[in-house]
Amino acid sequence: MSDTINKTVKAVALISGGLDSMLAVKVVQEQGIYVEGINFFTGFCVEGHTHAIRKKHQHKQKRNNALWVAEQLGIKLHIIDVIEEYKAVLLNPDHGYGKNMNPCLDCKQFMVKKAREWMQQHDFDFMLTGEVVGQRPMSQRRNTMPLVAQASGQADRLLRPLCAKKLDPTYPELQGWINRDALLDFSGRTRKPQMALAAKYGFTDYASPAGGCCMLTDESYSRKLVDMWKNRQERDYELDDIMLLKVGRHIRLGPQLKLIIGREEGENNFLQGYKKQFDALFCKSHPGPLCLVDGDFSDEQQMLLAMSVVARYSQGKDACRVSMVFEKPGEPSQEYDVQPLPSQEVKSEWMI
């Protein structure tokens, strides 16, 4: 046993906001280890944004789940902005994408490497995650989990408390800081063991244990992201881009013209915040959505078509004519009378 056994052992935990990482920290805390959490902000997470503005999520508490988990555990949480660094992971993943645009294996490697850098800078002893063997099809297979650990540069300092008994002993176990017998042997995609353990610890109201907060795993979001890159003819993005891809109905009328149409009051309110950056359309004569115009109209006919499309989603969709407003930042607004586009004339290829 190491002569460092009496030192204050400190661990940093990757906190996603899900149940697994919360349980992993609790298992380690029960062995007297001091833990702080780290959460990497890539911009692609659902929490604190989509759930806050969509009516269908109104039953959910409006919270950042990573902060909520840290509060339940009584630990300090460090939220680190990695938006720019993460671009290389998303745009050129060494191990490719999952079912959608999710570079899960490269993402996990990136985050573990960043956690190791933080661990060394702050004089912590090891890191831990809530990973479980066989739970994720890319990053948590038995043959890929070693790749994640190796990416840290200190593979033996990465502890996975929920499935540690399925893996080789790590440095914290060999040093005697962690009692391997008190660790777990979870495996596979079932979440029943995690839910039972959560009940034992008294954790309730946690994020769906089968869910994930990354929008890149979502088929609809990924399709919009690919469409944006294709029509801009470059694979890049800014934070505003990835936030707007989460919101509204996206309709492409041309390579250089996309409409972002609010689907409900919360989305309209959110889109209002972008009216200084985008041209906007809305119906004046009837209640309806706010539409941001991403791009430029090639001519007035295209503008009138766009207005007819937006009017289609207003409460005046069955009216013979509606009054529409076009606003350009810093210029006087213009009004037009248009006929709402009949539903049968809305082309399926416009819908992203």
VEXKOL-633253 format. One record per residue (C-alpha): x, y, z; residue number from 1. Coordinates in Angstrom, 1 decimal. Example, Ala and Ser with C-alpha at 12.3 -4.5 7.8 and 13.67 -1.06 7.14 Angstrom:
! residues 2
<atom xx="12.3" yy="-4.5" zz="7.8" num="1"/>
<atom xx="13.7" yy="-1.1" zz="7.1" num="2"/>
END
This chain:
! residues 352
<atom xx="0.0" yy="0.0" zz="0.0" num="1"/>
<atom xx="1.3" yy="3.5" zz="-0.9" num="2"/>
<atom xx="2.7" yy="5.8" zz="1.7" num="3"/>
<atom xx="0.3" yy="8.4" zz="0.3" num="4"/>
<atom xx="-2.7" yy="6.6" zz="1.8" num="5"/>
<atom xx="-3.1" yy="9.3" zz="4.4" num="6"/>
<atom xx="-3.1" yy="12.2" zz="2.0" num="7"/>
<atom xx="-6.4" yy="14.0" zz="1.0" num="8"/>
<atom xx="-7.2" yy="12.2" zz="-2.3" num="9"/>
<atom xx="-9.0" yy="14.4" zz="-4.8" num="10"/>
<atom xx="-10.9" yy="13.3" zz="-7.9" num="11"/>
<atom xx="-12.4" yy="15.3" zz="-10.7" num="12"/>
<atom xx="-15.6" yy="13.9" zz="-12.2" num="13"/>
<atom xx="-17.0" yy="14.5" zz="-15.7" num="14"/>
<atom xx="-20.5" yy="15.6" zz="-15.0" num="15"/>
<atom xx="-22.9" yy="15.4" zz="-17.9" num="16"/>
<atom xx="-26.1" yy="16.0" zz="-15.9" num="17"/>
<atom xx="-27.3" yy="12.5" zz="-16.3" num="18"/>
<atom xx="-27.9" yy="9.8" zz="-13.8" num="19"/>
<atom xx="-24.7" yy="7.7" zz="-14.5" num="20"/>
<atom xx="-22.2" yy="10.4" zz="-13.6" num="21"/>
<atom xx="-24.2" yy="11.4" zz="-10.5" num="22"/>
<atom xx="-24.1" yy="7.8" zz="-9.3" num="23"/>
<atom xx="-20.4" yy="7.4" zz="-10.1" num="24"/>
<atom xx="-19.6" yy="10.4" zz="-7.9" num="25"/>
<atom xx="-21.7" yy="9.2" zz="-5.1" num="26"/>
<atom xx="-20.0" yy="5.8" zz="-5.1" num="27"/>
<atom xx="-16.6" yy="7.4" zz="-4.8" num="28"/>
<atom xx="-17.7" yy="10.0" zz="-2.2" num="29"/>
<atom xx="-18.8" yy="7.1" zz="0.0" num="30"/>
<atom xx="-15.2" yy="6.0" zz="0.2" num="31"/>
<atom xx="-14.2" yy="9.4" zz="1.6" num="32"/>
<atom xx="-12.8" yy="10.9" zz="-1.6" num="33"/>
<atom xx="-13.0" yy="14.6" zz="-2.2" num="34"/>
<atom xx="-14.7" yy="15.2" zz="-5.6" num="35"/>
<atom xx="-15.2" yy="18.2" zz="-7.8" num="36"/>
<atom xx="-17.1" yy="18.2" zz="-11.1" num="37"/>
<atom xx="-16.3" yy="19.4" zz="-14.5" num="38"/>
<atom xx="-18.7" yy="20.1" zz="-17.4" num="39"/>
<atom xx="-17.6" yy="21.0" zz="-20.9" num="40"/>
<atom xx="-19.9" yy="23.4" zz="-22.8" num="41"/>
<atom xx="-19.8" yy="22.6" zz="-26.5" num="42"/>
<atom xx="-23.1" yy="24.4" zz="-27.3" num="43"/>
<atom xx="-24.9" yy="21.2" zz="-28.4" num="44"/>
<atom xx="-26.6" yy="20.4" zz="-25.1" num="45"/>
<atom xx="-30.4" yy="20.5" zz="-24.7" num="46"/>
<atom xx="-30.5" yy="21.6" zz="-21.1" num="47"/>
<atom xx="-31.0" yy="25.2" zz="-20.1" num="48"/>
<atom xx="-32.2" yy="26.1" zz="-23.6" num="49"/>
<atom xx="-34.6" yy="23.9" zz="-25.6" num="50"/>
<atom xx="-36.4" yy="22.7" zz="-22.5" num="51"/>
<atom xx="-36.8" yy="26.3" zz="-21.3" num="52"/>
<atom xx="-38.6" yy="27.6" zz="-24.4" num="53"/>
<atom xx="-40.7" yy="24.7" zz="-25.7" num="54"/>
<atom xx="-44.3" yy="24.3" zz="-24.4" num="55"/>
<atom xx="-44.0" yy="20.5" zz="-24.7" num="56"/>
<atom xx="-41.3" yy="20.6" zz="-22.0" num="57"/>
<atom xx="-43.3" yy="22.9" zz="-19.7" num="58"/>
<atom xx="-43.7" yy="20.1" zz="-17.1" num="59"/>
<atom xx="-39.9" yy="19.9" zz="-16.8" num="60"/>
<atom xx="-38.1" yy="22.0" zz="-14.3" num="61"/>
<atom xx="-36.1" yy="24.7" zz="-16.0" num="62"/>
<atom xx="-32.6" yy="23.9" zz="-14.9" num="63"/>
<atom xx="-29.1" yy="23.0" zz="-16.1" num="64"/>
<atom xx="-28.9" yy="19.4" zz="-15.1" num="65"/>
<atom xx="-25.2" yy="19.4" zz="-14.6" num="66"/>
<atom xx="-25.6" yy="22.2" zz="-12.0" num="67"/>
<atom xx="-28.5" yy="20.4" zz="-10.4" num="68"/>
<atom xx="-26.5" yy="17.1" zz="-10.1" num="69"/>
<atom xx="-23.6" yy="19.0" zz="-8.5" num="70"/>
<atom xx="-26.1" yy="20.6" zz="-6.0" num="71"/>
<atom xx="-27.5" yy="17.1" zz="-5.1" num="72"/>
<atom xx="-24.0" yy="15.8" zz="-4.5" num="73"/>
<atom xx="-22.7" yy="18.9" zz="-2.7" num="74"/>
<atom xx="-19.8" yy="19.3" zz="-5.0" num="75"/>
<atom xx="-18.2" yy="22.3" zz="-6.8" num="76"/>
<atom xx="-18.8" yy="22.3" zz="-10.5" num="77"/>
<atom xx="-16.5" yy="23.9" zz="-13.1" num="78"/>
<atom xx="-18.3" yy="24.7" zz="-16.4" num="79"/>
<atom xx="-15.7" yy="25.2" zz="-19.1" num="80"/>
<atom xx="-16.4" yy="26.7" zz="-22.6" num="81"/>
<atom xx="-14.8" yy="24.5" zz="-25.2" num="82"/>
<atom xx="-16.9" yy="25.6" zz="-28.2" num="83"/>
<atom xx="-13.9" yy="26.6" zz="-30.4" num="84"/>
<atom xx="-11.8" yy="23.6" zz="-29.4" num="85"/>
<atom xx="-14.7" yy="21.2" zz="-30.0" num="86"/>
<atom xx="-15.0" yy="22.2" zz="-33.7" num="87"/>
<atom xx="-12.0" yy="20.0" zz="-34.6" num="88"/>
<atom xx="-13.8" yy="17.1" zz="-32.9" num="89"/>
<atom xx="-17.1" yy="17.6" zz="-34.7" num="90"/>
<atom xx="-15.7" yy="18.5" zz="-38.1" num="91"/>
<atom xx="-13.0" yy="15.9" zz="-38.4" num="92"/>
<atom xx="-13.6" yy="12.9" zz="-36.0" num="93"/>
<atom xx="-10.9" yy="10.3" zz="-36.3" num="94"/>
<atom xx="-13.4" yy="7.5" zz="-35.5" num="95"/>
<atom xx="-16.3" yy="8.9" zz="-37.6" num="96"/>
<atom xx="-19.9" yy="9.6" zz="-36.6" num="97"/>
<atom xx="-22.6" yy="7.5" zz="-35.0" num="98"/>
<atom xx="-26.1" yy="7.1" zz="-36.3" num="99"/>
<atom xx="-26.4" yy="10.9" zz="-36.9" num="100"/>
<atom xx="-23.7" yy="13.6" zz="-36.5" num="101"/>
<atom xx="-22.5" yy="12.5" zz="-33.1" num="102"/>
<atom xx="-18.7" yy="11.9" zz="-33.0" num="103"/>
<atom xx="-19.2" yy="10.0" zz="-29.7" num="104"/>
<atom xx="-15.8" yy="8.2" zz="-29.4" num="105"/>
<atom xx="-13.8" yy="11.3" zz="-30.4" num="106"/>
<atom xx="-16.0" yy="13.4" zz="-28.1" num="107"/>
<atom xx="-15.4" yy="11.2" zz="-25.1" num="108"/>
<atom xx="-11.6" yy="11.1" zz="-25.9" num="109"/>
<atom xx="-11.6" yy="14.9" zz="-26.1" num="110"/>
<atom xx="-13.3" yy="15.4" zz="-22.8" num="111"/>
<atom xx="-11.2" yy="12.9" zz="-20.9" num="112"/>
<atom xx="-8.1" yy="14.5" zz="-22.3" num="113"/>
<atom xx="-9.3" yy="18.0" zz="-21.2" num="114"/>
<atom xx="-10.2" yy="16.6" zz="-17.8" num="115"/>
<atom xx="-6.7" yy="15.2" zz="-17.4" num="116"/>
<atom xx="-5.2" yy="18.6" zz="-18.2" num="117"/>
<atom xx="-7.5" yy="20.2" zz="-15.6" num="118"/>
<atom xx="-6.6" yy="17.5" zz="-13.1" num="119"/>
<atom xx="-2.9" yy="18.1" zz="-13.5" num="120"/>
<atom xx="-3.3" yy="21.9" zz="-13.4" num="121"/>
<atom xx="-5.2" yy="21.8" zz="-10.1" num="122"/>
<atom xx="-3.3" yy="19.0" zz="-8.4" num="123"/>
<atom xx="-6.0" yy="16.4" zz="-8.4" num="124"/>
<atom xx="-5.2" yy="12.7" zz="-8.2" num="125"/>
<atom xx="-7.5" yy="10.9" zz="-10.6" num="126"/>
<atom xx="-10.6" yy="11.4" zz="-12.8" num="127"/>
<atom xx="-13.8" yy="9.5" zz="-12.9" num="128"/>
<atom xx="-16.7" yy="9.1" zz="-15.3" num="129"/>
<atom xx="-20.2" yy="7.5" zz="-15.3" num="130"/>
<atom xx="-19.4" yy="5.2" zz="-18.2" num="131"/>
<atom xx="-20.7" yy="1.6" zz="-18.3" num="132"/>
<atom xx="-19.4" yy="-1.2" zz="-20.4" num="133"/>
<atom xx="-21.7" yy="-1.9" zz="-23.3" num="134"/>
<atom xx="-24.0" yy="1.0" zz="-22.7" num="135"/>
<atom xx="-23.2" yy="3.2" zz="-25.8" num="136"/>
<atom xx="-22.7" yy="1.8" zz="-29.3" num="137"/>
<atom xx="-19.6" yy="3.8" zz="-30.0" num="138"/>
<atom xx="-17.8" yy="5.1" zz="-27.0" num="139"/>
<atom xx="-18.7" yy="2.5" zz="-24.4" num="140"/>
<atom xx="-17.9" yy="-0.8" zz="-26.1" num="141"/>
<atom xx="-15.4" yy="-3.0" zz="-24.4" num="142"/>
<atom xx="-12.9" yy="-2.6" zz="-27.3" num="143"/>
<atom xx="-13.3" yy="1.2" zz="-27.4" num="144"/>
<atom xx="-13.2" yy="2.1" zz="-23.7" num="145"/>
<atom xx="-9.4" yy="1.6" zz="-23.6" num="146"/>
<atom xx="-9.1" yy="4.1" zz="-26.4" num="147"/>
<atom xx="-10.9" yy="6.7" zz="-24.3" num="148"/>
<atom xx="-8.6" yy="6.0" zz="-21.3" num="149"/>
<atom xx="-5.5" yy="6.2" zz="-23.5" num="150"/>
<atom xx="-6.5" yy="9.6" zz="-24.9" num="151"/>
<atom xx="-6.1" yy="11.1" zz="-21.4" num="152"/>
<atom xx="-2.4" yy="10.4" zz="-21.5" num="153"/>
<atom xx="-2.8" yy="8.8" zz="-18.0" num="154"/>
<atom xx="-5.0" yy="5.8" zz="-18.8" num="155"/>
<atom xx="-4.7" yy="4.2" zz="-15.3" num="156"/>
<atom xx="-5.9" yy="7.4" zz="-13.6" num="157"/>
<atom xx="-9.4" yy="7.1" zz="-15.2" num="158"/>
<atom xx="-11.8" yy="5.3" zz="-12.9" num="159"/>
<atom xx="-15.3" yy="4.1" zz="-14.0" num="160"/>
<atom xx="-16.9" yy="3.3" zz="-10.7" num="161"/>
<atom xx="-20.1" yy="1.8" zz="-12.1" num="162"/>
<atom xx="-18.4" yy="-0.9" zz="-14.1" num="163"/>
<atom xx="-14.9" yy="-1.0" zz="-12.5" num="164"/>
<atom xx="-15.2" yy="-4.7" zz="-11.6" num="165"/>
<atom xx="-15.6" yy="-5.5" zz="-15.3" num="166"/>
<atom xx="-12.3" yy="-3.7" zz="-16.1" num="167"/>
<atom xx="-8.6" yy="-4.0" zz="-15.0" num="168"/>
<atom xx="-7.7" yy="-2.3" zz="-11.7" num="169"/>
<atom xx="-6.7" yy="1.4" zz="-12.0" num="170"/>
<atom xx="-4.1" yy="3.4" zz="-10.3" num="171"/>
<atom xx="-6.4" yy="4.7" zz="-7.5" num="172"/>
<atom xx="-7.4" yy="1.1" zz="-6.7" num="173"/>
<atom xx="-3.8" yy="-0.1" zz="-6.7" num="174"/>
<atom xx="-2.7" yy="2.7" zz="-4.5" num="175"/>
<atom xx="-5.3" yy="1.8" zz="-2.0" num="176"/>
<atom xx="-7.2" yy="5.1" zz="-2.3" num="177"/>
<atom xx="-10.3" yy="3.2" zz="-3.6" num="178"/>
<atom xx="-11.6" yy="-0.1" zz="-2.3" num="179"/>
<atom xx="-12.3" yy="-2.1" zz="-5.5" num="180"/>
<atom xx="-14.8" yy="-4.3" zz="-3.6" num="181"/>
<atom xx="-17.1" yy="-1.3" zz="-3.1" num="182"/>
<atom xx="-17.2" yy="-0.5" zz="-6.8" num="183"/>
<atom xx="-19.7" yy="-1.9" zz="-9.2" num="184"/>
<atom xx="-20.0" yy="-4.3" zz="-12.1" num="185"/>
<atom xx="-22.8" yy="-2.8" zz="-14.3" num="186"/>
<atom xx="-22.8" yy="-3.6" zz="-17.9" num="187"/>
<atom xx="-25.1" yy="-3.5" zz="-20.9" num="188"/>
<atom xx="-27.8" yy="-1.0" zz="-22.0" num="189"/>
<atom xx="-30.4" yy="-1.7" zz="-19.2" num="190"/>
<atom xx="-30.7" yy="1.2" zz="-16.8" num="191"/>
<atom xx="-32.5" yy="-0.9" zz="-14.1" num="192"/>
<atom xx="-29.4" yy="-1.2" zz="-11.9" num="193"/>
<atom xx="-28.8" yy="2.5" zz="-12.0" num="194"/>
<atom xx="-32.3" yy="3.3" zz="-11.1" num="195"/>
<atom xx="-32.2" yy="0.9" zz="-8.2" num="196"/>
<atom xx="-29.0" yy="2.5" zz="-7.0" num="197"/>
<atom xx="-30.6" yy="5.9" zz="-7.3" num="198"/>
<atom xx="-33.5" yy="4.8" zz="-5.2" num="199"/>
<atom xx="-31.0" yy="3.5" zz="-2.6" num="200"/>
<atom xx="-29.3" yy="6.9" zz="-2.4" num="201"/>
<atom xx="-32.6" yy="8.7" zz="-2.4" num="202"/>
<atom xx="-32.1" yy="10.4" zz="-5.7" num="203"/>
<atom xx="-35.3" yy="11.4" zz="-7.4" num="204"/>
<atom xx="-36.3" yy="13.7" zz="-10.3" num="205"/>
<atom xx="-33.1" yy="13.1" zz="-12.2" num="206"/>
<atom xx="-32.7" yy="13.3" zz="-16.0" num="207"/>
<atom xx="-34.0" yy="10.4" zz="-17.9" num="208"/>
<atom xx="-31.4" yy="7.6" zz="-17.5" num="209"/>
<atom xx="-31.8" yy="6.5" zz="-21.0" num="210"/>
<atom xx="-31.5" yy="9.9" zz="-22.5" num="211"/>
<atom xx="-28.6" yy="12.2" zz="-23.5" num="212"/>
<atom xx="-28.4" yy="15.9" zz="-23.7" num="213"/>
<atom xx="-26.4" yy="16.1" zz="-27.0" num="214"/>
<atom xx="-28.3" yy="17.4" zz="-29.9" num="215"/>
<atom xx="-25.9" yy="15.8" zz="-32.3" num="216"/>
<atom xx="-27.6" yy="12.4" zz="-31.6" num="217"/>
<atom xx="-30.9" yy="13.8" zz="-32.8" num="218"/>
<atom xx="-31.8" yy="13.0" zz="-36.4" num="219"/>
<atom xx="-33.7" yy="16.2" zz="-37.1" num="220"/>
<atom xx="-31.0" yy="18.4" zz="-35.7" num="221"/>
<atom xx="-28.3" yy="16.6" zz="-37.6" num="222"/>
<atom xx="-30.2" yy="17.0" zz="-40.8" num="223"/>
<atom xx="-30.4" yy="20.8" zz="-40.3" num="224"/>
<atom xx="-26.7" yy="21.0" zz="-39.5" num="225"/>
<atom xx="-25.7" yy="19.1" zz="-42.6" num="226"/>
<atom xx="-28.1" yy="21.3" zz="-44.7" num="227"/>
<atom xx="-26.5" yy="24.5" zz="-43.2" num="228"/>
<atom xx="-23.0" yy="23.3" zz="-44.2" num="229"/>
<atom xx="-24.1" yy="22.2" zz="-47.6" num="230"/>
<atom xx="-25.7" yy="25.5" zz="-48.5" num="231"/>
<atom xx="-23.0" yy="27.6" zz="-47.0" num="232"/>
<atom xx="-20.4" yy="25.5" zz="-48.8" num="233"/>
<atom xx="-18.2" yy="25.4" zz="-45.8" num="234"/>
<atom xx="-18.2" yy="23.2" zz="-42.7" num="235"/>
<atom xx="-18.0" yy="25.7" zz="-39.9" num="236"/>
<atom xx="-20.3" yy="27.2" zz="-37.3" num="237"/>
<atom xx="-20.7" yy="29.8" zz="-34.6" num="238"/>
<atom xx="-22.6" yy="29.5" zz="-31.3" num="239"/>
<atom xx="-25.6" yy="31.4" zz="-32.8" num="240"/>
<atom xx="-25.8" yy="28.9" zz="-35.6" num="241"/>
<atom xx="-26.0" yy="25.9" zz="-33.4" num="242"/>
<atom xx="-28.5" yy="27.6" zz="-31.1" num="243"/>
<atom xx="-30.8" yy="28.5" zz="-33.9" num="244"/>
<atom xx="-30.7" yy="25.0" zz="-35.3" num="245"/>
<atom xx="-32.5" yy="23.9" zz="-32.1" num="246"/>
<atom xx="-35.4" yy="26.3" zz="-32.6" num="247"/>
<atom xx="-38.3" yy="26.5" zz="-35.0" num="248"/>
<atom xx="-39.5" yy="25.0" zz="-38.3" num="249"/>
<atom xx="-36.7" yy="25.3" zz="-40.9" num="250"/>
<atom xx="-37.8" yy="25.7" zz="-44.5" num="251"/>
<atom xx="-35.3" yy="26.1" zz="-47.4" num="252"/>
<atom xx="-36.5" yy="28.0" zz="-50.4" num="253"/>
<atom xx="-33.1" yy="28.2" zz="-52.1" num="254"/>
<atom xx="-29.4" yy="27.6" zz="-51.6" num="255"/>
<atom xx="-29.0" yy="31.0" zz="-50.1" num="256"/>
<atom xx="-32.4" yy="31.3" zz="-48.4" num="257"/>
<atom xx="-33.8" yy="29.6" zz="-45.4" num="258"/>
<atom xx="-36.8" yy="30.5" zz="-43.2" num="259"/>
<atom xx="-36.7" yy="29.8" zz="-39.5" num="260"/>
<atom xx="-40.3" yy="29.9" zz="-38.3" num="261"/>
<atom xx="-41.3" yy="29.9" zz="-34.7" num="262"/>
<atom xx="-43.6" yy="27.0" zz="-33.7" num="263"/>
<atom xx="-45.0" yy="28.5" zz="-30.5" num="264"/>
<atom xx="-44.9" yy="31.6" zz="-28.3" num="265"/>
<atom xx="-41.7" yy="30.5" zz="-26.5" num="266"/>
<atom xx="-39.8" yy="30.1" zz="-29.8" num="267"/>
<atom xx="-41.2" yy="33.4" zz="-31.1" num="268"/>
<atom xx="-39.9" yy="35.1" zz="-28.0" num="269"/>
<atom xx="-36.5" yy="33.5" zz="-28.4" num="270"/>
<atom xx="-36.3" yy="34.4" zz="-32.1" num="271"/>
<atom xx="-37.1" yy="38.1" zz="-31.2" num="272"/>
<atom xx="-33.6" yy="38.3" zz="-29.8" num="273"/>
<atom xx="-32.1" yy="37.8" zz="-33.2" num="274"/>
<atom xx="-34.0" yy="40.5" zz="-35.1" num="275"/>
<atom xx="-31.0" yy="42.8" zz="-35.0" num="276"/>
<atom xx="-29.0" yy="40.2" zz="-36.9" num="277"/>
<atom xx="-31.6" yy="38.8" zz="-39.4" num="278"/>
<atom xx="-34.4" yy="40.1" zz="-41.6" num="279"/>
<atom xx="-37.8" yy="39.1" zz="-40.2" num="280"/>
<atom xx="-41.3" yy="38.3" zz="-41.4" num="281"/>
<atom xx="-44.5" yy="38.2" zz="-39.4" num="282"/>
<atom xx="-48.3" yy="38.4" zz="-39.9" num="283"/>
<atom xx="-49.8" yy="41.7" zz="-38.9" num="284"/>
<atom xx="-53.5" yy="40.9" zz="-39.5" num="285"/>
<atom xx="-53.6" yy="37.6" zz="-37.6" num="286"/>
<atom xx="-51.7" yy="35.9" zz="-34.7" num="287"/>
<atom xx="-48.9" yy="33.9" zz="-36.0" num="288"/>
<atom xx="-45.2" yy="33.1" zz="-35.9" num="289"/>
<atom xx="-42.1" yy="35.2" zz="-36.2" num="290"/>
<atom xx="-39.9" yy="34.1" zz="-39.0" num="291"/>
<atom xx="-36.2" yy="34.9" zz="-39.3" num="292"/>
<atom xx="-34.8" yy="35.1" zz="-42.9" num="293"/>
<atom xx="-31.4" yy="33.3" zz="-43.1" num="294"/>
<atom xx="-30.1" yy="34.6" zz="-46.4" num="295"/>
<atom xx="-31.3" yy="37.0" zz="-49.0" num="296"/>
<atom xx="-34.3" yy="37.1" zz="-51.4" num="297"/>
<atom xx="-33.3" yy="36.9" zz="-55.0" num="298"/>
<atom xx="-36.3" yy="39.0" zz="-56.1" num="299"/>
<atom xx="-39.6" yy="40.3" zz="-54.9" num="300"/>
<atom xx="-41.4" yy="37.1" zz="-56.1" num="301"/>
<atom xx="-39.3" yy="35.0" zz="-53.8" num="302"/>
<atom xx="-40.1" yy="37.4" zz="-50.9" num="303"/>
<atom xx="-43.8" yy="37.1" zz="-51.6" num="304"/>
<atom xx="-43.5" yy="33.3" zz="-51.7" num="305"/>
<atom xx="-41.7" yy="33.4" zz="-48.3" num="306"/>
<atom xx="-44.5" yy="35.5" zz="-46.9" num="307"/>
<atom xx="-47.2" yy="33.1" zz="-48.2" num="308"/>
<atom xx="-45.3" yy="30.3" zz="-46.6" num="309"/>
<atom xx="-45.1" yy="32.1" zz="-43.2" num="310"/>
<atom xx="-48.8" yy="33.1" zz="-43.5" num="311"/>
<atom xx="-49.6" yy="29.4" zz="-43.9" num="312"/>
<atom xx="-48.5" yy="28.8" zz="-40.3" num="313"/>
<atom xx="-50.6" yy="31.8" zz="-38.9" num="314"/>
<atom xx="-54.1" yy="31.8" zz="-37.7" num="315"/>
<atom xx="-55.0" yy="33.5" zz="-41.1" num="316"/>
<atom xx="-54.0" yy="30.4" zz="-43.1" num="317"/>
<atom xx="-57.6" yy="30.0" zz="-44.3" num="318"/>
<atom xx="-58.1" yy="33.7" zz="-45.1" num="319"/>
<atom xx="-58.2" yy="34.9" zz="-48.7" num="320"/>
<atom xx="-55.5" yy="37.6" zz="-47.9" num="321"/>
<atom xx="-53.4" yy="38.5" zz="-44.9" num="322"/>
<atom xx="-51.2" yy="41.4" zz="-44.1" num="323"/>
<atom xx="-47.5" yy="40.6" zz="-43.7" num="324"/>
<atom xx="-44.6" yy="42.7" zz="-42.5" num="325"/>
<atom xx="-41.1" yy="42.6" zz="-43.7" num="326"/>
<atom xx="-38.4" yy="44.1" zz="-41.4" num="327"/>
<atom xx="-34.8" yy="44.7" zz="-42.2" num="328"/>
<atom xx="-32.6" yy="45.7" zz="-39.3" num="329"/>
<atom xx="-32.2" yy="49.5" zz="-39.2" num="330"/>
<atom xx="-34.7" yy="50.2" zz="-42.0" num="331"/>
<atom xx="-38.4" yy="51.1" zz="-42.1" num="332"/>
<atom xx="-40.7" yy="48.0" zz="-42.2" num="333"/>
<atom xx="-42.7" yy="47.2" zz="-45.3" num="334"/>
<atom xx="-46.2" yy="45.7" zz="-45.5" num="335"/>
<atom xx="-47.6" yy="43.4" zz="-48.1" num="336"/>
<atom xx="-51.0" yy="41.7" zz="-48.7" num="337"/>
<atom xx="-50.5" yy="38.0" zz="-49.7" num="338"/>
<atom xx="-52.5" yy="34.9" zz="-50.0" num="339"/>
<atom xx="-51.5" yy="32.1" zz="-47.5" num="340"/>
<atom xx="-49.9" yy="29.2" zz="-49.4" num="341"/>
<atom xx="-52.4" yy="26.3" zz="-49.6" num="342"/>
<atom xx="-51.1" yy="23.2" zz="-47.7" num="343"/>
<atom xx="-50.9" yy="21.1" zz="-50.9" num="344"/>
<atom xx="-48.5" yy="23.7" zz="-52.4" num="345"/>
<atom xx="-46.0" yy="23.4" zz="-49.5" num="346"/>
<atom xx="-43.3" yy="21.3" zz="-51.1" num="347"/>
<atom xx="-41.8" yy="18.4" zz="-49.1" num="348"/>
<atom xx="-38.3" yy="19.2" zz="-50.4" num="349"/>
<atom xx="-38.5" yy="22.6" zz="-48.7" num="350"/>
<atom xx="-38.8" yy="21.0" zz="-45.2" num="351"/>
<atom xx="-35.5" yy="20.4" zz="-43.5" num="352"/>
END
